[in-house]
Amino acid sequence: MDRLLDSPGVTGVALVDAVTGLTYAVAGDAAQAGTGAESSDLATLISERLGAAGAQGELESVVMTSRRRHQVLLRVDRSAGDPLLLAAGLDRDRANVALALRSLGDRAREVLA
């Protein structure tokens, strides 16, 4: 998990069960990553609303932005069981969201290996 903090601007990460909100691991500033329950509830709400609007497929990622930081949720599929969410907090002044998403996605697969 600590390797996830190597991405520029990433201040905290959490690996969360997407269904139950149970947090499996945290690195860095846990408050920046958000709580497992919040991440799970938000991903579920967005998925439901997208489905109601006619969107097809699974939710892949969510990016929320404030004046000081970005909050990122990435869906991480695993071979058995419910998917996981990788929640990350990013310092807006130091992070490039596109690069962070790519880096976090690549490294999230390493965490599960």
N, C-alpha and C positions, 0 to 999 in steps of 0.2 A: 504494500500500500504506500509505503514511503516514496517509492519511485514515481508515483503519480504526482507528487509535489514538485518533481523536476520540470514539469511543464511551466513555461513562463507565466507568472501571474497567479498560479493556483495556490490558494492559501489554506484550503482544507478540503478533504474528500471523505465520503462515507459510502460503504457498500451496503445496500439495503434490499430486503426482500420486497419485491414490487407489490405483493398481495397483502402481506401481514404488516409491513412497516418495520419489521425486526431489523435492527442494525447489526450487521455481522462484523464490520471493522471500520475504524476511523483513523485518519492520519491528518496531522496538521491541526488547524483551528476547527474543531467540530462545529462550533457555532456558525462558521462561514458556510459549511456544507449543508446545514439544516438538519432537522430531526428526521428520523426514518419514517415516523408516522405522517409528518407533513409532506414528505416527498412522495410517499405511496398514495396518500389521499389526493394530492395534486395531479399526479399522473393518471389516476383512475378517473377523476373528474374531467380532465382534458380528453381522455380517450372516449369517455361516454358522450361528451358534447360533440366531438368530431364524428362519432358514429351516428348520432342523432341528426347531424348536418349532412350525412350521406358519404362521409369519407370512408374509404376502404383501406384495410390493412391495419397493421399494428403501429402504435406510437413508437417512434424511433428516438426522438430527443426533444427536450424543451429548453429554451434559453429565455431567462428573465433578466431584465436589465434595470438597474437603478443608477443614480448619479455616481455612486462610488464603487459598485461591484456588479458582477454578473453572477447569476445562479444557473447552473447547468444540471440537467437530469438526462442521463443516457440509459437507454434500455440495454441490458446485457443478457443475452440468451445463454442458457446453459443446457447441457445435454439431457439432464433429468430435473424435473421439478419446475417450480414457477420461475419466471424471469427475475433478474435482479435489476436494481437501479444503481447507477453510479451517480451520486450527488456531489457536485463540486462547487465551491465558492471561488470566484476569481476577482482579483483586484483589477478594476476597470482600467486604471492608468498603466498597468504593466502587462495586461493580457491581450492577446489577439484571439478572439472567440473562435474563428475558423481553425486556427492552428491548435488551440486548446482542445476543441472537439475531436480533431483527428488524433492528437497525441493521447488524450484520455481514452478514446475508443480502442486504440491499438494496445495500450497498456492494461486496460481493463481485461482484455482476453488473457494477458499474461498472469494476472492475479488469479484467474480461475484455473490456470494450467497446473 
